[in-house]
Amino acid sequence: MIKQHPYAVWYVVIPFAALLLAQVFWPVQTKTSIVPYSEFQTLLRDGKISEVGVANRSITATLKSPEANGVSKIFTERVDPEIAKDLTGAGVKYSQIAESTWIWDVLSWVVPTLLFVGLWQFVLSPAVNKRGGLMSLGRSKAKVYVEKDIKVTFADAAGVDEAKDELQEVVSFLKDPKTFGRLGAHVPKGILLVGPPGTGKTLLARAVAGESGVPFFSINGSEFVELFVGMGAARVRDLFEQARLAAPCIIFIDELDALGKARGLTGAGGSNDEKEQTLNQLLSELDGFNPAVGVVLLAATNRPEILDPALLRAGRFDRHIVVDRPDKLGRVAILKVHLKKITLAPDIDPAAIAAMTPGFTGADLANLVNEAAMLATRRNEAAVTLDHFTRAIERIIAGPEKRNRLLNVQERKTVAAHEMGHAIVAMALPGSDPVLKISIIPRGIGALGYTIQRPIEDRYLMTKPELESKMAVLLGGRAAELLSFGVVSTGASDDLQKATDIARAMVVRYGMDAGVGQAVFAAEQSPFLGQQSMAMERKNVSEETASKIDRAIREFVEAAFAQASAVLKIRKRILDEGAAQLLEKETLNEADLDDLRKQATVGAVVERVKVTLAV
């Protein structure tokens, strides 16, 4: 209405101003005469005035008998009595000059009215509401990117080839809907990208829009939820209305779990009504829109286990695409994309860097490349070398070096023996990852030293002996402390925690203890958030079973510690020599460890021969 009649307010203002002016300028009566104040004084002395009306600045008087010209009232401006007395005595004709105040009278009424009307029009204006004004509460906050704004293509999303193949169908449909649907097929209504944080889900969604060249509506799931009840549902409606007008287009909802959490998870009551209304509206929109019009809904989450089942059923999110952590080949492809942006030494091999980064996501690798480039820049190097990448990996995993953290002599000896114990047990046990580096330089918050192992290949399954060997390597540090000094320290707290978590997982998740049996007793956890806690549902476990679980966990940990102690007792001389060498150099690289590795391997062969002879 305001847009159609922008000047409707003047229909009120103009008559009001005219009335005000009429009151100021129009005589009180047509038979009123304006006279000087001195004449009023003369008429008053002569007794010709019958009635007087006194105002703040003026006087209106009624004559006893009208004058010849018919005037029966006079009007005059008041003069100060003292001044009037002096002027009368001097016989001077005088009057007060009336100061015109009609402009201020008009402005005192008109200006506030105009300010109010202008402010209201400003609040309701499209420009303000686009930026989140009062009337934009029910409008979608989605950022719209057109074809020229999106420079991302599938070439920028490396290491996720399977996901790209799945999404290529969406691109084909958006580019040529008639050809794609010639056999009656239609693009899935909703596509859910699922995977750990940093694996490139948002990048893939933008790449789909960049490849297809259509408008891209991007919004975070939390932006639907507002303080006012009903605003979230209104924003969902507005988003889909905008998308239908811009079709063919893509709607991308990031962090869908903020919007689509399963109803009833927060317990009874109305505290979650707003989120449920928003979710219900989204479900309704997914049922109502026709994919043939060219609107494709993409969403991303790293917590699919908490999404509402109604949201995940066929007909809403028809296709679920897993965007997992890249394997070695995927990491090589990702590194090639990011390595183009920095100056590299000629001998850099992306495969060597990928081999040192198992479990890294795309975001982790991008951060690694940047950290290596920053390290080379700080050292005024001409190019980034493999050593810079190695140091960058250490910084990411263990934290920055803390050379100002000074340890006393005994603490340095303890840390050296501890780290060498990890390394020797890892070198001796078959199937353990090769040791890449040992250091007693403090790093991060609480690490006084560290041992880095490099996996030979990506592993997706582990056997019971391999898990037992992994626990033995973790406890090798404490076993070395006890063997070298006869006492243990607090330095093994993190190792004990990790070893206990592995033992608990073997018992309550993997069914690897015969006494507890082939059953799962751990609470379900997110498959993508990297949670290591094995919280046990005590309420579903009897006291007898809980006691068996505790005993089995303790037995696994004690057996691993005994294995580590046995390995180190046979190699006590190697342990002492390695610890002394580590105290001298502070850091031992792969080349420095070759001699220790050969001795530990020979010791392992001798140990196996002894076991065979004993049998």
C-alpha positions as CSV (number, residue, x, y, z in Angstrom):
1,M,0.0,0.0,0.0
2,I,2.8,2.4,0.9
3,K,4.5,1.6,-2.4
4,Q,1.4,2.4,-4.5
5,H,0.6,5.8,-2.7
6,P,3.9,7.3,-1.6
7,Y,2.3,10.8,-1.0
8,A,-0.9,9.7,0.8
9,V,0.3,11.4,4.0
10,W,0.1,14.8,2.4
11,Y,-3.7,14.4,2.2
12,V,-3.6,15.0,6.0
13,V,-0.7,17.3,6.4
14,I,-1.8,20.0,3.8
15,P,-5.3,20.6,5.3
16,F,-3.9,20.7,8.7
17,A,-1.3,23.3,7.8
18,A,-4.0,25.4,6.0
19,L,-6.1,25.4,9.1
20,L,-3.2,26.5,11.2
21,L,-2.4,29.4,8.9
22,A,-6.1,30.5,8.8
23,Q,-6.0,30.7,12.6
24,V,-3.0,32.9,12.6
25,F,-3.8,35.3,9.7
26,W,-7.6,35.4,9.5
27,P,-9.0,38.2,11.7
28,V,-11.0,37.1,14.7
29,Q,-14.0,38.9,13.3
30,T,-14.5,40.9,10.1
31,K,-15.4,44.0,12.3
32,T,-12.1,44.1,14.2
33,S,-9.5,46.9,13.7
34,I,-5.8,46.7,14.6
35,V,-4.7,49.9,16.4
36,P,-1.5,51.1,18.1
37,Y,-1.2,50.6,21.8
38,S,-1.2,54.4,22.4
39,E,-4.7,54.7,20.8
40,F,-5.9,51.8,23.0
41,Q,-4.7,53.8,26.0
42,T,-6.5,57.0,24.8
43,L,-9.7,55.0,24.2
44,L,-9.4,53.5,27.6
45,R,-9.0,56.9,29.3
46,D,-11.9,58.4,27.4
47,G,-14.1,55.5,28.7
48,K,-15.0,54.2,25.2
49,I,-14.1,50.6,26.0
50,S,-16.6,48.3,27.6
51,E,-14.7,45.0,27.7
52,V,-11.1,43.9,27.5
53,G,-9.5,40.5,26.7
54,V,-5.8,40.3,27.8
55,A,-3.5,37.6,26.4
56,N,0.3,37.1,26.9
57,R,1.3,39.4,24.1
58,S,-1.9,41.1,22.9
59,I,-5.2,42.7,24.0
60,T,-8.6,42.5,22.4
61,A,-11.1,45.3,23.4
62,T,-14.8,45.8,22.7
63,L,-16.0,49.4,22.1
64,K,-19.1,50.7,23.9
65,S,-20.5,52.0,20.6
66,P,-19.3,51.1,17.1
67,E,-17.4,53.7,15.1
68,A,-18.7,55.2,11.9
69,N,-17.0,52.5,9.8
70,G,-18.8,49.8,11.8
71,V,-15.7,48.6,13.8
72,S,-16.8,47.3,17.2
73,K,-13.6,45.6,18.4
74,I,-10.0,46.6,18.4
75,F,-6.8,44.5,18.6
76,T,-3.4,45.7,19.8
77,E,0.0,44.3,20.8
78,R,0.9,44.9,24.5
79,V,3.7,47.2,25.5
80,D,5.5,47.0,28.8
81,P,3.6,49.2,31.3
82,E,6.7,51.2,32.4
83,I,7.6,52.0,28.9
84,A,4.0,52.9,28.0
85,K,3.8,55.3,31.0
86,D,6.9,57.2,29.8
87,L,5.7,57.3,26.2
88,T,2.3,58.5,27.2
89,G,3.8,61.3,29.2
90,A,5.9,62.4,26.2
91,G,2.7,62.5,24.0
92,V,4.2,60.1,21.5
93,K,2.2,57.7,19.4
94,Y,3.5,54.2,20.0
95,S,2.8,50.5,19.4
96,Q,4.6,47.2,19.8
97,I,6.0,45.5,16.7
98,A,4.4,42.1,16.4
99,E,7.1,39.4,15.8
100,S,6.0,36.8,13.2
101,T,6.1,33.3,14.7
102,W,3.8,31.5,12.2
103,I,6.8,29.7,10.7
104,W,7.7,28.2,14.1
105,D,4.1,27.4,14.8
106,V,3.9,25.5,11.6
107,L,7.2,23.7,12.0
108,S,6.3,22.7,15.6
109,W,3.4,20.7,14.2
110,V,4.7,19.6,10.7
111,V,8.3,18.6,11.5
112,P,7.5,15.9,14.1
113,T,4.8,14.6,11.8
114,L,7.2,14.4,8.9
115,L,9.9,12.8,11.0
116,F,7.5,10.1,12.2
117,V,6.3,9.4,8.7
118,G,9.9,9.3,7.3
119,L,11.1,7.0,9.9
120,W,8.2,4.6,9.3
121,Q,8.8,4.6,5.5
122,F,12.5,4.0,6.2
123,V,11.7,1.0,8.4
124,L,9.4,-0.4,5.8
125,S,11.7,0.3,2.8
126,P,13.0,-2.7,0.8
127,A,16.6,-1.7,1.2
128,V,16.4,-1.8,5.0
129,N,14.4,-5.1,5.1
130,K,17.0,-6.7,2.9
131,R,19.6,-6.0,5.5
132,G,17.4,-7.4,8.3
133,G,14.9,-4.6,9.2
134,L,11.7,-4.9,11.2
135,M,9.6,-6.3,8.4
136,S,12.3,-8.8,7.3
137,L,11.8,-11.0,10.3
138,G,9.8,-13.5,8.3
139,R,12.1,-13.3,5.2
140,S,14.8,-15.7,4.4
141,K,18.4,-14.6,5.1
142,A,19.8,-16.8,2.4
143,K,22.7,-15.3,0.5
144,V,22.1,-15.6,-3.3
145,Y,25.0,-16.1,-5.6
146,V,24.5,-15.9,-9.3
147,E,26.6,-17.6,-12.0
148,K,29.3,-14.9,-12.2
149,D,29.8,-15.0,-8.4
150,I,30.7,-18.6,-8.2
151,K,34.2,-19.5,-9.4
152,V,34.3,-23.0,-7.8
153,T,34.2,-26.1,-10.0
154,F,34.6,-29.8,-9.5
155,A,38.3,-29.3,-10.3
156,D,38.7,-27.5,-7.0
157,A,37.0,-30.3,-5.0
158,A,39.7,-32.9,-5.1
159,G,39.9,-36.2,-3.2
160,V,36.1,-36.8,-3.3
161,D,35.6,-38.5,-6.7
162,E,32.8,-40.7,-5.6
163,A,30.8,-37.8,-4.3
164,K,31.5,-35.8,-7.5
165,D,30.1,-38.7,-9.6
166,E,26.9,-38.7,-7.6
167,L,26.5,-34.9,-7.9
168,Q,27.3,-34.9,-11.6
169,E,23.7,-36.1,-12.3
170,V,22.4,-32.9,-10.6
171,V,24.6,-30.8,-12.8
172,S,23.3,-32.6,-15.9
173,F,19.7,-32.1,-14.9
174,L,20.2,-28.4,-14.2
175,K,22.0,-27.8,-17.5
176,D,19.5,-29.8,-19.7
177,P,16.3,-30.9,-17.9
178,K,14.6,-32.2,-21.0
179,T,17.4,-34.5,-22.0
180,F,17.9,-35.8,-18.5
181,G,14.2,-36.5,-18.1
182,R,13.5,-38.0,-21.5
183,L,12.9,-41.4,-19.9
184,G,10.7,-40.1,-17.1
185,A,13.5,-39.7,-14.4
186,H,13.7,-36.6,-12.3
187,V,16.5,-35.3,-10.1
188,P,16.3,-36.3,-6.4
189,K,14.3,-33.8,-4.3
190,G,16.9,-33.5,-1.6
191,I,20.5,-34.5,-1.5
192,L,22.2,-34.8,1.9
193,L,26.0,-34.5,2.2
194,V,27.2,-36.4,5.2
195,G,30.8,-36.5,6.5
196,P,33.3,-35.2,9.1
197,P,34.0,-31.5,9.5
198,G,36.4,-30.2,6.9
199,T,36.0,-32.8,4.2
200,G,34.6,-30.4,1.6
201,K,30.8,-30.7,1.8
202,T,30.2,-26.9,1.4
203,L,32.8,-26.8,-1.4
204,L,31.0,-29.6,-3.3
205,A,27.7,-27.7,-3.0
206,R,29.2,-24.6,-4.4
207,A,31.0,-26.6,-7.1
208,V,27.6,-28.0,-8.3
209,A,26.3,-24.4,-8.6
210,G,29.5,-23.3,-10.4
211,E,29.3,-26.2,-12.8
212,S,25.6,-25.8,-13.6
213,G,25.7,-21.9,-13.7
214,V,22.4,-21.4,-11.8
215,P,21.6,-19.2,-8.8
216,F,22.8,-20.6,-5.5
217,F,20.8,-19.9,-2.3
218,S,23.1,-20.5,0.7
219,I,21.9,-20.4,4.3
220,N,23.0,-21.9,7.6
221,G,20.5,-24.0,9.5
222,S,20.8,-21.9,12.6
223,E,19.6,-18.7,10.7
224,F,16.1,-20.1,10.5
225,V,15.6,-20.0,14.3
226,E,14.6,-16.6,15.6
227,L,13.6,-15.1,18.9
228,F,10.0,-14.6,17.7
229,V,7.8,-17.7,17.4
230,G,6.8,-18.5,13.8
231,M,9.7,-16.6,12.2
232,G,11.6,-19.7,11.3
233,A,8.6,-21.3,9.5
234,A,8.1,-17.9,7.7
235,R,11.7,-17.9,6.6
236,V,11.4,-21.4,5.2
237,R,8.4,-20.4,3.2
238,D,10.1,-17.3,1.9
239,L,13.2,-19.2,0.9
240,F,11.3,-21.7,-1.2
241,E,9.2,-18.9,-2.8
242,Q,12.3,-17.1,-3.8
243,A,13.8,-20.4,-5.2
244,R,10.7,-21.1,-7.3
245,L,10.9,-17.6,-8.8
246,A,14.6,-18.1,-9.6
247,A,14.3,-21.7,-10.9
248,P,16.4,-23.5,-12.0
249,C,18.5,-23.0,-8.9
250,I,20.1,-24.7,-5.9
251,I,19.1,-24.3,-2.2
252,F,22.0,-25.2,0.1
253,I,21.4,-25.5,3.9
254,D,24.6,-25.9,5.8
255,E,24.6,-27.5,9.3
256,L,21.2,-29.1,8.8
257,D,21.3,-30.6,12.3
258,A,20.6,-27.1,13.7
259,L,17.3,-27.1,12.0
260,G,16.4,-30.7,11.5
261,K,17.1,-32.3,14.9
262,A,14.7,-35.1,15.8
263,R,11.6,-33.9,17.5
264,G,11.3,-34.9,21.1
265,L,15.0,-35.1,21.8
266,T,14.8,-32.2,24.2
267,G,12.1,-33.8,26.3
268,A,8.5,-32.9,27.0
269,G,7.2,-29.4,27.1
270,G,6.9,-26.4,24.7
271,S,10.5,-25.2,25.0
272,N,11.3,-26.5,21.5
273,D,8.1,-25.5,19.7
274,E,9.7,-22.9,17.5
275,K,12.3,-25.4,16.1
276,E,9.6,-28.0,15.6
277,Q,7.4,-25.5,13.7
278,T,10.3,-24.7,11.5
279,L,11.1,-28.3,10.9
280,N,7.4,-29.0,10.1
281,Q,7.4,-26.2,7.6
282,L,10.5,-27.6,5.9
283,L,8.9,-31.0,5.7
284,S,5.8,-29.5,4.1
285,E,7.9,-27.5,1.6
286,L,9.8,-30.7,0.6
287,D,6.5,-32.5,0.0
288,G,5.0,-29.6,-1.9
289,F,7.6,-28.5,-4.4
290,N,8.0,-30.3,-7.8
291,P,11.7,-31.2,-8.7
292,A,10.7,-30.8,-12.4
293,V,10.7,-27.0,-12.0
294,G,14.5,-27.1,-11.4
295,V,14.8,-26.5,-7.7
296,V,17.4,-28.8,-6.1
297,L,17.8,-28.9,-2.3
298,L,21.3,-29.7,-1.0
299,A,22.1,-30.0,2.7
300,A,25.2,-30.8,4.7
301,T,25.6,-32.2,8.2
302,N,28.2,-34.1,10.3
303,R,25.6,-35.4,12.7
304,P,23.2,-37.5,10.7
305,E,22.3,-39.6,13.7
306,I,20.3,-36.8,15.4
307,L,18.3,-35.8,12.3
308,D,14.5,-36.4,12.3
309,P,13.6,-39.7,10.5
310,A,10.8,-37.8,8.7
311,L,13.4,-35.6,7.1
312,L,15.5,-38.5,5.9
313,R,12.8,-40.7,4.3
314,A,12.5,-41.2,0.5
315,G,10.7,-38.3,-1.1
316,R,12.4,-35.7,0.9
317,F,16.1,-36.3,1.1
318,D,16.2,-39.1,-1.5
319,R,20.0,-39.4,-1.7
320,H,22.6,-39.5,1.0
321,I,26.2,-38.9,-0.1
322,V,29.0,-39.7,2.2
323,V,32.0,-37.3,2.0
324,D,34.5,-39.1,4.1
325,R,38.2,-38.4,5.0
326,P,40.3,-38.9,1.9
327,D,42.5,-41.9,1.4
328,K,46.2,-41.5,0.3
329,L,45.3,-41.0,-3.3
330,G,42.7,-38.5,-2.3
331,R,45.2,-36.6,-0.1
332,V,47.6,-36.5,-3.0
333,A,44.9,-34.9,-5.3
334,I,44.0,-32.4,-2.6
335,L,47.7,-31.5,-2.0
336,K,48.2,-30.9,-5.7
337,V,45.4,-28.3,-5.7
338,H,46.8,-26.4,-2.7
339,L,50.5,-26.8,-3.6
340,K,49.9,-24.7,-6.8
341,K,49.5,-21.7,-4.6
342,I,52.9,-21.7,-3.0
343,T,56.6,-21.8,-4.2
344,L,57.9,-25.4,-3.9
345,A,61.3,-26.9,-3.9
346,P,61.9,-29.0,-7.0
347,D,62.1,-32.3,-5.1
348,I,58.8,-32.0,-3.3
349,D,56.6,-35.2,-3.8
350,P,53.0,-34.8,-2.8
351,A,52.8,-38.6,-2.2
352,A,55.5,-38.3,0.5
353,I,53.5,-35.6,2.3
354,A,50.3,-37.6,1.9
355,A,52.0,-40.6,3.5
356,M,52.7,-38.5,6.6
357,T,49.1,-37.3,7.0
358,P,46.7,-40.2,7.5
359,G,43.4,-39.1,8.8
360,F,43.8,-35.5,7.6
361,T,40.8,-33.9,6.0
362,G,40.8,-31.4,3.1
363,A,40.7,-28.5,5.5
364,D,43.6,-30.0,7.5
365,L,45.7,-30.3,4.3
366,A,45.0,-26.8,3.3
367,N,46.1,-25.6,6.7
368,L,49.2,-27.8,6.5
369,V,50.3,-26.2,3.2
370,N,49.7,-22.8,4.6
371,E,51.7,-23.6,7.8
372,A,54.6,-24.9,5.8
373,A,54.7,-21.8,3.6
374,M,54.6,-19.6,6.7
375,L,57.4,-21.5,8.3
376,A,59.6,-21.1,5.1
377,T,58.7,-17.4,5.0
378,R,59.8,-16.9,8.6
379,R,63.1,-18.5,7.8
380,N,63.6,-16.4,4.7
381,E,63.8,-19.6,2.5
382,A,63.5,-19.4,-1.3
383,A,61.1,-22.3,-1.5
384,V,59.1,-24.7,0.7
385,T,60.9,-28.0,1.3
386,L,59.8,-31.3,2.7
387,D,61.4,-30.4,6.0
388,H,59.1,-27.5,6.3
389,F,56.1,-29.8,5.8
390,T,57.4,-32.2,8.4
391,R,57.8,-29.4,10.9
392,A,54.3,-28.1,10.0
393,I,52.8,-31.6,10.7
394,E,54.5,-31.7,14.1
395,R,53.2,-28.2,14.9
396,I,49.6,-29.3,13.9
397,I,49.7,-32.6,15.8
398,A,51.8,-31.8,18.9
399,G,51.6,-28.0,19.0
400,P,54.4,-25.3,18.8
401,E,57.8,-25.8,20.4
402,K,58.2,-24.6,24.0
403,R,61.9,-24.1,24.2
404,N,61.4,-21.7,27.1
405,R,60.0,-24.5,29.2
406,L,63.2,-25.6,31.0
407,L,63.3,-29.1,32.6
408,N,65.8,-30.2,35.2
409,V,68.3,-32.9,34.6
410,Q,66.2,-35.7,36.1
411,E,63.1,-34.7,34.2
412,R,65.1,-34.7,30.9
413,K,66.4,-38.2,31.6
414,T,62.9,-39.4,32.4
415,V,61.4,-37.9,29.2
416,A,64.2,-39.3,27.1
417,A,63.7,-42.8,28.5
418,H,60.0,-42.5,28.2
419,E,60.0,-41.5,24.5
420,M,62.7,-44.0,23.7
421,G,60.6,-46.7,25.3
422,H,57.7,-45.9,22.9
423,A,60.1,-46.0,19.9
424,I,61.8,-49.3,20.8
425,V,58.5,-51.2,21.5
426,A,57.2,-49.8,18.2
427,M,60.3,-51.0,16.4
428,A,60.2,-54.5,18.0
429,L,56.6,-55.4,17.7
430,P,55.5,-56.7,14.2
431,G,52.8,-54.7,12.5
432,S,53.5,-51.4,14.3
433,D,53.9,-48.2,12.3
434,P,57.5,-47.2,11.6
435,V,58.9,-44.5,13.9
436,L,59.7,-41.3,12.0
437,K,61.0,-39.0,14.7
438,I,61.6,-38.7,18.4
439,S,62.1,-35.5,20.4
440,I,62.3,-34.3,24.0
441,I,61.6,-30.7,23.1
442,P,58.4,-29.7,24.9
443,R,55.4,-28.8,22.7
444,G,51.9,-27.6,23.1
445,I,50.2,-27.5,26.4
446,G,51.5,-30.5,28.3
447,A,53.7,-32.6,25.9
448,L,57.3,-32.8,27.3
449,G,58.3,-34.9,24.4
450,Y,56.8,-36.9,21.5
451,T,57.3,-39.9,19.2
452,I,55.9,-39.7,15.7
453,Q,55.0,-42.8,13.8
454,R,54.2,-42.9,10.1
455,P,51.6,-45.4,8.9
456,I,52.6,-47.4,5.9
457,E,49.1,-47.4,4.5
458,D,45.6,-46.4,5.3
459,R,43.9,-48.9,7.6
460,Y,40.1,-49.4,7.9
461,L,40.2,-52.6,10.0
462,M,42.4,-53.7,12.9
463,T,42.8,-57.2,14.4
464,K,42.9,-58.0,18.1
465,P,46.8,-58.6,18.1
466,E,47.3,-55.2,16.3
467,L,45.2,-53.4,18.9
468,E,47.2,-55.2,21.7
469,S,50.5,-54.1,20.1
470,K,49.2,-50.5,19.8
471,M,48.4,-50.5,23.6
472,A,51.9,-52.0,24.2
473,V,53.5,-49.1,22.3
474,L,51.5,-46.6,24.3
475,L,52.6,-48.1,27.6
476,G,56.2,-48.5,26.4
477,G,57.0,-45.1,27.9
478,R,55.9,-46.0,31.4
479,A,57.6,-49.4,31.2
480,A,60.8,-47.7,30.2
481,E,60.6,-45.3,33.2
482,L,60.0,-48.2,35.6
483,L,62.8,-50.2,34.1
484,S,65.4,-47.3,34.0
485,F,64.6,-45.6,37.3
486,G,62.5,-48.0,39.4
487,V,59.6,-45.5,39.7
488,V,56.9,-44.1,37.5
489,S,56.0,-40.5,36.8
490,T,52.9,-38.5,35.8
491,G,54.2,-38.2,32.2
492,A,52.2,-41.3,31.1
493,S,48.8,-39.9,31.9
494,D,47.8,-39.4,28.3
495,D,49.2,-42.8,27.2
496,L,47.2,-44.5,30.0
497,Q,44.0,-42.7,28.8
498,K,44.5,-43.8,25.2
499,A,45.4,-47.4,26.1
500,T,42.4,-47.6,28.4
501,D,40.1,-46.3,25.7
502,I,41.4,-48.9,23.3
503,A,40.9,-51.7,25.9
504,R,37.4,-50.4,26.6
505,A,36.5,-50.4,22.9
506,M,37.8,-53.9,22.6
507,V,35.5,-55.1,25.4
508,V,32.3,-53.0,25.0
509,R,32.2,-52.3,21.3
510,Y,34.2,-55.0,19.5
511,G,33.4,-58.1,21.6
512,M,37.0,-59.2,21.8
513,D,36.9,-60.6,25.4
514,A,35.7,-64.1,25.8
515,G,34.5,-63.5,29.4
516,V,32.2,-60.6,28.5
517,G,31.1,-62.2,25.2
518,Q,30.0,-61.1,21.8
519,A,27.9,-58.1,22.8
520,V,28.0,-54.3,22.6
521,F,27.6,-52.3,25.8
522,A,28.7,-48.9,24.6
523,A,26.4,-46.0,23.8
524,E,26.0,-45.1,20.1
525,Q,28.2,-42.2,19.0
526,S,28.6,-40.0,16.0
527,P,30.5,-41.8,13.2
528,F,31.9,-38.5,11.9
529,L,32.9,-36.3,14.9
530,G,35.9,-38.4,15.9
531,Q,34.6,-39.1,19.4
532,Q,36.8,-41.5,21.4
533,S,34.8,-41.7,24.5
534,M,33.3,-45.2,25.1
535,A,30.5,-44.2,27.5
536,M,28.8,-47.3,28.8
537,E,25.1,-47.5,29.4
538,R,25.3,-48.7,33.0
539,K,21.5,-48.7,33.3
540,N,21.3,-51.4,30.7
541,V,24.2,-53.5,32.2
542,S,23.9,-55.7,35.3
543,E,26.3,-55.3,38.1
544,E,27.8,-58.7,37.3
545,T,28.4,-57.7,33.7
546,A,29.8,-54.3,34.6
547,S,32.3,-56.1,36.9
548,K,33.3,-58.4,34.1
549,I,33.8,-55.4,31.8
550,D,36.0,-53.6,34.3
551,R,38.0,-56.7,35.0
552,A,38.5,-57.4,31.2
553,I,39.6,-53.8,30.6
554,R,42.2,-54.0,33.4
555,E,43.5,-57.3,32.1
556,F,44.0,-56.0,28.6
557,V,45.9,-53.0,29.9
558,E,48.0,-55.0,32.3
559,A,48.9,-57.5,29.5
560,A,49.9,-54.7,27.2
561,F,52.1,-53.3,30.0
562,A,53.7,-56.7,30.6
563,Q,54.4,-57.1,26.9
564,A,56.1,-53.7,26.7
565,S,58.1,-54.4,29.8
566,A,59.3,-57.8,28.4
567,V,60.3,-56.2,25.1
568,L,62.4,-53.5,26.9
569,K,64.1,-55.8,29.3
570,I,65.6,-57.7,26.4
571,R,66.7,-54.4,24.8
572,K,67.8,-52.6,28.0
573,R,71.2,-51.7,26.5
574,I,69.5,-50.3,23.3
575,L,67.1,-48.3,25.6
576,D,70.0,-46.7,27.5
577,E,72.1,-45.9,24.4
578,G,69.1,-44.4,22.7
579,A,68.1,-42.3,25.7
580,A,71.7,-41.0,26.0
581,Q,71.8,-40.1,22.3
582,L,68.4,-38.4,22.6
583,L,69.6,-36.4,25.6
584,E,72.6,-35.2,23.5
585,K,70.7,-34.3,20.3
586,E,67.2,-33.6,21.7
587,T,65.7,-34.8,18.4
588,L,66.4,-38.0,16.4
589,N,65.2,-38.2,12.8
590,E,64.5,-41.3,10.7
591,A,68.2,-41.5,9.6
592,D,69.4,-41.3,13.2
593,L,67.0,-44.1,14.2
594,D,68.2,-46.6,11.6
595,D,70.9,-48.2,13.8
596,L,68.5,-48.5,16.7
597,R,65.9,-50.0,14.5
598,K,68.3,-52.7,13.2
599,Q,69.2,-53.6,16.8
600,A,65.6,-53.7,17.9
601,T,64.6,-55.9,14.9
602,V,67.5,-58.3,15.7
603,G,66.4,-58.4,19.3
604,A,62.9,-59.3,18.1
605,V,64.2,-62.2,16.0
606,V,66.2,-63.5,18.9
607,E,63.2,-63.3,21.1
608,R,61.0,-65.2,18.7
609,V,63.8,-67.9,18.5
610,K,63.8,-68.2,22.3
611,V,60.1,-68.6,22.4
612,T,60.2,-71.3,19.7
613,L,62.9,-73.2,21.5
614,A,61.0,-73.0,24.7
615,V,57.9,-74.5,23.0
